[in-house]
Amino acid sequence: MAETQRVAISTGAAGGIGRAMTEVLLQAGIQVACVDHDREALEALAADARERGKATELLPGAVAARLRPALSYPPPSPIVVGSAYC
């Protein structure tokens, strides 16, 4: 059976604890959908990840507006890391 790529959704991904958790997930080989209201910081995070050959998807904007579509990823269920404040 082929290995399924694990996916994580990290809120508040561009700074602080969220950035640290996103880095841990990326180092573990998990594809991360990064949610944050700070588009510039998200783009910097994605650029850093790309340089290391890691896969990210950027979901700029408010967490509530971005989380529902992100949860539609195919099985297995995504890992959700909530580090954003509302």
N, C-alpha and C positions, 0 to 999 in steps of 0.2 A: 504494500500500500504506500502511495506517495505521501510524503510528509506535508501537512497543511501548514501554511504560513500563519503564524500567530499575529494578531493585530491588537494594538492597544489604542485607547483614546485617552489623551492626556489633556486635561483642562488646566488653564493657567500655565501652559507649556513653555512659554517664552521667558519666564523669569522665576527667580527664587526656588522654592521647593519644587514647583512644577517643572522647571528646567532641569533640576537635578534628577528628578524621577524620570523625565524623558530621556536623559542621557543614560541612565541605568537600563531602561528598556531597550534603547538602541544598541547598547553594548551587548545585551543578551540576544541580539539578532531578531528582535521583534519589530515589525513595521508599526510606526506610530502615526496616528492622526492627531495633529497638534491643534488645539483650540486655544485661542487667546484674542483679546481685543486689540492687542498691540501688533499690528501688521508688520511694522518694520522689524520688531524683535523676532517675530515668527520667521520672517524671511532670512534673518541672520542665522537663526537656529537651523533652518533648512539648508542654508549654504554650508554651514559647519558639518552637518550630517552628510551631505553629498560628497564633501571632500574626503570623508572617511568611508564612502561607499554604502551608507545607510539610507534606508527608504523612509521618507516621511510624506505625509499629506497635510497641507495647511488648510485650516478651517478658521479664517479670521472672523471675528465678530463675537457677539454675546454668546455665552455658553448655551443658554436655553434655546436659542435660535439654531445653533449648529449641532447640538447633541443628537436630536432625533434622527436626522439623516445619517449621521455617523454610526448609529446603532444598527443600521440596516446591512452592515457587512455580513457576508455569508459565514456560516458556521466554520469553525467553532466560535462561540460567543466571544466578542472582544473583551479584553481586559480594560477596565475603566479606572483611571487614576484621577481623582478629583482634587485639584489643588487651587482652583480659582475661587475668588471671593465674589459675591454677587452684590 
